[in-house]
């Protein structure tokens, strides 16, 4: 494919600390004009937690004030039949994200006078969702032969519906599949083979026509994720810069086939955020990039095929003012890095 050249433009992972969706959207478009993303608002309601948010419509799903699970006492057969029929017909309209579960998305879709280069969305990944959502007996649904198979097909439809709506704002879409649980891959808490992880992700990817990325905010076996058909790999470069550099051949292969790296270089905790400047983050980012340039990736190619993001969710910050500070630093850092391409 043709190289994806973002030229160090900024975007975000998704979650924000606001409870007002319009206020969150206003902050996003102020700092992320070229590649805005819709804001997830987990503090607004538990339904906007990244696990509950994508549960709406899953067979047997039950969402309480603080828990999401599959109730096996419900009739799963009919809802599974409906899901598989929609999957086979690519009937994405049957599995939308409603305003009750994604107020930020619907506020974002209502914005006027945008002219972005691209718009970004996100969906919780099948590994993370399937390990977090349990049945009524406490067993992760991903380990159930029937429900585990349904998870990726369900999330594929959710991603496809979302992308279809985002295309109303821009013909160019980016959907990140968020997989924080991949930080535990290889441990006793994630009893999945590399082949199983790849097949689950590839199933979701099939629902995405535009660019598809995977975000993981910790150490993981990056060769597994880089062995999929992703276009963008997104990682926490502020806290775990070395983790991706341990896979130089896999990263070079991604870049050589036109893919990109999203560098999560702006911290998402108040203490670190308070001590950083755009200049200090520039030094930190160039240090994180150095192992790749030493392994045969030209520096300017790396800049061209890079996005800049916060390290992870901004919902971890206490106030909207703190998230504004993070996004302002991100925009300023992007300006400094883009000067190097001038």
C-alpha positions as CSV (number, residue, x, y, z in Angstrom):
1,X,0.0,0.0,0.0
2,X,1.0,3.6,-0.4
3,X,2.8,5.0,2.7
4,X,0.5,6.6,5.3
5,X,2.0,10.0,5.9
6,X,0.6,11.7,9.0
7,X,3.7,13.9,9.4
8,X,3.4,13.8,13.2
9,X,-0.1,15.2,13.3
10,X,-1.8,14.9,16.7
11,X,-4.9,12.8,17.7
12,X,-6.1,11.2,20.9
13,X,-6.9,7.8,22.3
14,X,-10.5,8.6,23.0
15,X,-11.5,8.9,26.7
16,X,-11.9,12.4,28.3
17,X,-12.6,13.5,31.8
18,X,-15.6,15.7,30.9
19,X,-19.2,14.7,31.6
20,X,-20.6,17.2,29.1
21,X,-20.3,15.8,25.6
22,X,-20.4,19.1,23.8
23,X,-17.6,20.6,26.1
24,X,-15.5,17.5,25.4
25,X,-16.0,17.8,21.6
26,X,-15.2,21.5,21.7
27,X,-11.8,20.7,23.4
28,X,-11.1,18.0,20.9
29,X,-11.7,20.1,17.8
30,X,-9.8,23.1,19.3
31,X,-6.5,21.1,19.6
32,X,-7.0,18.3,17.1
33,X,-8.3,20.0,14.0
34,X,-6.8,17.8,11.4
35,X,-7.6,14.4,13.0
36,X,-10.2,14.9,15.7
37,X,-11.6,11.9,17.5
38,X,-14.9,11.4,19.3
39,X,-14.7,11.5,23.1
40,X,-15.6,8.6,25.3
41,X,-17.0,9.9,28.6
42,X,-16.7,7.2,31.3
43,X,-17.4,9.7,34.1
44,X,-20.7,10.6,32.6
45,X,-22.2,7.1,33.2
46,X,-21.0,3.6,33.7
47,X,-22.5,2.8,30.3
48,X,-19.7,4.9,28.7
49,X,-17.0,2.7,30.3
50,X,-15.1,1.1,27.4
51,X,-16.5,-2.4,28.3
52,X,-20.1,-1.4,28.8
53,X,-20.1,1.0,25.9
54,X,-19.8,-1.7,23.3
55,X,-22.0,-4.2,25.1
56,X,-25.4,-2.9,23.8
57,X,-27.1,-5.7,21.9
58,X,-24.8,-8.5,22.7
59,X,-26.7,-11.8,23.5
60,X,-27.8,-12.0,27.1
61,X,-26.0,-8.8,28.1
62,X,-26.9,-7.1,31.4
63,X,-25.6,-3.7,32.4
64,X,-26.0,-2.6,36.0
65,X,-24.7,0.5,37.8
66,X,-21.2,-1.0,38.0
67,X,-21.1,-4.3,36.1
68,X,-21.6,-5.7,32.7
69,X,-22.1,-9.4,32.2
70,X,-24.0,-12.1,30.2
71,X,-27.0,-13.5,32.0
72,X,-27.3,-17.1,31.0
73,X,-30.9,-17.2,32.3
74,X,-31.9,-15.2,29.3
75,X,-32.7,-16.8,25.9
76,X,-29.4,-16.6,24.2
77,X,-30.3,-18.6,21.1
78,X,-32.6,-16.0,19.5
79,X,-30.2,-13.2,20.1
80,X,-27.3,-15.2,18.8
81,X,-29.3,-16.1,15.7
82,X,-30.0,-12.4,15.1
83,X,-26.3,-11.6,15.6
84,X,-25.1,-14.2,13.1
85,X,-27.8,-13.2,10.6
86,X,-26.7,-9.6,10.8
87,X,-23.0,-10.7,10.5
88,X,-23.7,-12.7,7.4
89,X,-25.7,-9.9,5.8
90,X,-23.3,-7.2,7.0
91,X,-26.4,-5.5,8.6
92,X,-24.5,-2.9,10.6
93,X,-27.6,-0.9,11.3
94,X,-28.8,-3.5,13.7
95,X,-25.9,-2.9,16.1
96,X,-25.4,0.9,16.5
97,X,-23.9,2.8,19.4
98,X,-26.8,4.7,20.9
99,X,-26.6,8.1,22.5
100,X,-27.3,6.4,25.9
101,X,-24.0,4.6,25.6
102,X,-22.0,7.0,23.5
103,X,-23.1,10.6,24.1
104,X,-19.7,11.9,23.0
105,X,-20.0,10.1,19.6
106,X,-23.4,11.5,18.9
107,X,-22.3,15.0,19.9
108,X,-19.3,14.6,17.6
109,X,-21.4,13.5,14.7
110,X,-23.6,16.6,15.1
111,X,-20.6,19.0,14.7
112,X,-20.8,21.4,11.8
113,X,-18.2,23.2,9.7
114,X,-15.4,20.6,10.2
115,X,-12.9,20.1,7.5
116,X,-10.5,17.5,8.9
117,X,-7.9,15.5,7.0
118,X,-9.4,12.4,8.7
119,X,-11.6,11.5,11.7
120,X,-10.7,8.9,14.3
121,X,-12.9,6.4,16.2
122,X,-12.2,3.6,18.5
123,X,-13.7,0.2,19.6
124,X,-12.8,-2.0,22.5
125,X,-10.8,-5.0,21.2
126,X,-12.1,-8.5,21.2
127,X,-9.4,-9.8,23.6
128,X,-10.0,-7.1,26.1
129,X,-13.8,-7.1,25.9
130,X,-14.0,-10.9,25.9
131,X,-11.8,-11.2,29.0
132,X,-13.5,-8.4,30.9
133,X,-17.1,-9.3,30.2
134,X,-18.1,-12.4,32.1
135,X,-21.1,-14.7,32.3
136,X,-23.3,-14.8,35.4
137,X,-21.0,-17.4,36.9
138,X,-17.9,-15.1,36.5
139,X,-16.3,-16.9,33.6
140,X,-14.8,-14.6,30.8
141,X,-17.0,-15.0,27.7
142,X,-14.0,-15.3,25.5
143,X,-13.4,-18.8,26.9
144,X,-16.9,-20.0,26.0
145,X,-16.9,-21.7,22.6
146,X,-20.1,-20.1,21.4
147,X,-20.0,-16.6,23.0
148,X,-16.3,-16.3,22.4
149,X,-16.8,-16.8,18.7
150,X,-19.6,-14.2,18.8
151,X,-17.5,-11.5,20.4
152,X,-15.3,-10.6,17.4
153,X,-18.3,-10.7,15.0
154,X,-20.3,-8.5,17.3
155,X,-17.4,-5.9,17.6
156,X,-16.9,-6.1,13.9
157,X,-20.5,-4.9,13.4
158,X,-20.0,-2.2,16.0
159,X,-16.8,-0.9,14.3
160,X,-18.5,-0.9,10.9
161,X,-21.5,1.0,12.1
162,X,-19.3,3.6,13.8
163,X,-17.1,4.0,10.7
164,X,-20.1,4.4,8.4
165,X,-21.3,7.3,10.7
166,X,-17.9,8.9,10.9
167,X,-17.6,8.9,7.1
168,X,-20.3,11.6,7.1
169,X,-17.7,13.9,8.6
170,X,-14.7,12.8,6.5
171,X,-14.1,10.3,3.7
172,X,-10.9,9.3,5.6
173,X,-11.4,7.3,8.7
174,X,-9.2,5.7,11.3
175,X,-10.5,3.2,13.8
176,X,-8.3,2.1,16.7
177,X,-9.0,-1.3,18.3
178,X,-8.1,-0.8,21.9
179,X,-6.5,-3.8,23.6
180,X,-5.2,-2.8,27.0
181,X,-5.4,-6.5,28.1
182,X,-2.7,-7.4,25.7
183,X,-0.3,-6.0,28.3
184,X,-1.1,-9.2,30.2
185,X,-0.6,-11.4,27.1
186,X,1.4,-14.5,28.0
187,X,0.4,-14.5,31.7
188,X,-2.1,-16.8,33.4
189,X,-4.8,-14.1,33.0
190,X,-4.7,-14.3,29.2
191,X,-4.8,-18.0,28.1
192,X,-5.0,-17.3,24.4
193,X,-2.5,-18.4,21.7
194,X,-1.0,-15.9,19.3
195,X,-3.0,-17.4,16.5
196,X,-6.3,-17.0,18.4
197,X,-5.4,-13.3,19.2
198,X,-4.6,-12.6,15.6
199,X,-7.8,-14.3,14.3
200,X,-10.0,-12.3,16.7
201,X,-8.4,-9.0,15.6
202,X,-8.5,-9.9,11.9
203,X,-12.3,-10.6,12.3
204,X,-12.8,-7.0,13.7
205,X,-10.5,-5.6,11.0
206,X,-12.8,-7.0,8.3
207,X,-15.5,-4.5,9.4
208,X,-13.2,-1.5,8.9
209,X,-12.8,-0.1,5.4
210,X,-10.4,2.7,6.3
211,X,-7.3,2.7,8.4
212,X,-7.2,0.3,11.3
213,X,-4.9,0.5,14.3
214,X,-4.3,-1.3,17.5
215,X,-3.6,0.5,20.8
216,X,-2.0,-1.2,23.8
217,X,-0.8,1.0,26.7
218,X,1.7,-1.4,28.3
219,X,4.4,-3.9,27.6
220,X,3.3,-6.7,25.3
221,X,4.6,-9.1,22.7
222,X,4.4,-6.6,19.8
223,X,5.2,-9.3,17.3
224,X,1.7,-10.7,17.7
225,X,0.0,-7.4,17.0
226,X,2.4,-6.5,14.2
227,X,1.8,-9.9,12.7
228,X,-1.8,-8.8,11.9
229,X,-3.1,-6.6,9.0
230,X,-3.1,-3.4,11.1
231,X,-2.1,-0.1,9.5
232,X,-1.1,1.7,12.7
233,X,0.4,0.5,15.9
234,X,-0.3,2.7,18.9
235,X,1.7,2.5,22.1
236,X,2.6,4.4,25.3
237,X,5.9,5.9,24.3
238,X,6.1,8.0,27.4
239,X,6.3,5.1,29.9
240,X,7.2,2.1,27.7
241,X,9.3,3.6,24.9
242,X,11.7,0.6,25.0
243,X,9.0,-2.0,24.6
244,X,8.4,-1.4,20.9
245,X,12.0,-0.9,20.1
246,X,12.6,-4.6,21.0
247,X,10.9,-5.5,17.7
248,X,12.9,-3.5,15.1
249,X,12.4,-5.9,12.2
250,X,8.6,-6.1,12.8
251,X,8.3,-2.4,13.0
252,X,10.5,-1.8,9.9
253,X,8.3,-4.3,8.0
254,X,5.2,-2.3,9.0
255,X,6.7,1.0,7.9
256,X,8.1,-0.5,4.7
257,X,4.6,-1.7,3.7
258,X,3.3,1.8,4.3
259,X,2.0,1.6,7.9
260,X,2.5,4.1,10.7
261,X,3.3,4.4,14.4
262,X,1.2,6.4,16.9
263,X,3.6,7.6,19.6
264,X,1.8,8.1,23.0
265,X,4.3,10.6,24.1
266,X,2.2,13.1,26.2
267,X,1.7,11.7,29.8
268,X,-1.8,11.2,31.1
269,X,-1.1,11.6,34.8
270,X,-1.2,15.1,36.5
271,X,2.2,14.9,38.2
272,X,4.1,14.0,34.9
273,X,2.0,16.5,32.9
274,X,2.9,19.3,35.2
275,X,6.7,18.9,34.7
276,X,6.8,18.5,31.0
277,X,7.0,21.1,28.2
278,X,6.7,20.6,24.4
279,X,10.5,20.9,24.2
280,X,11.1,18.2,26.9
281,X,8.7,15.9,25.2
282,X,10.4,16.5,21.8
283,X,13.7,15.3,23.4
284,X,11.9,12.3,24.9
285,X,10.2,11.4,21.6
286,X,13.5,11.7,19.6
287,X,15.1,9.4,22.1
288,X,12.3,6.9,21.7
289,X,12.7,7.1,17.9
290,X,16.5,6.6,18.0
291,X,16.6,2.8,18.2
292,X,14.6,2.6,14.9
293,X,16.8,5.0,13.1
294,X,19.8,2.9,14.2
295,X,18.1,-0.1,12.7
296,X,17.7,1.3,9.2
297,X,14.6,3.5,9.3
298,X,15.5,7.0,8.0
299,X,14.5,9.7,10.6
300,X,12.4,11.7,8.1
301,X,10.5,8.5,7.0
302,X,9.8,7.9,10.7
303,X,8.5,11.4,11.1
304,X,6.3,11.2,8.0
305,X,4.8,7.9,9.1
306,X,4.0,8.9,12.6
307,X,1.0,10.2,14.6
308,X,1.4,11.8,18.0
309,X,-1.1,11.0,20.9
310,X,-1.4,11.1,24.7
311,X,0.1,8.0,26.3
312,X,-3.4,6.6,26.9
313,X,-6.8,7.7,28.2
314,X,-7.2,11.3,29.3
315,X,-10.1,10.3,31.6
316,X,-7.4,9.5,34.2
317,X,-6.9,13.3,34.6
318,X,-8.9,15.1,37.3
319,X,-10.3,18.0,35.4
320,X,-11.1,19.3,31.9
321,X,-8.3,21.9,32.4
322,X,-5.8,19.1,32.8
323,X,-6.9,17.4,29.6
324,X,-6.7,20.8,27.8
325,X,-3.1,21.1,29.1
326,X,-2.3,17.6,27.7
327,X,-3.9,18.4,24.3
328,X,-2.2,21.8,24.1
329,X,1.2,20.1,24.8
330,X,0.4,17.5,22.1
331,X,-0.4,20.2,19.5
332,X,2.7,22.2,20.4
333,X,4.9,19.1,20.2
334,X,3.3,18.3,16.8
335,X,4.3,21.8,15.6
336,X,7.9,21.3,16.7
337,X,8.2,17.9,15.0
338,X,6.6,19.1,11.8
339,X,9.2,21.9,11.6
340,X,11.8,19.2,11.1
341,X,10.0,18.1,7.9
342,X,9.7,21.6,6.5
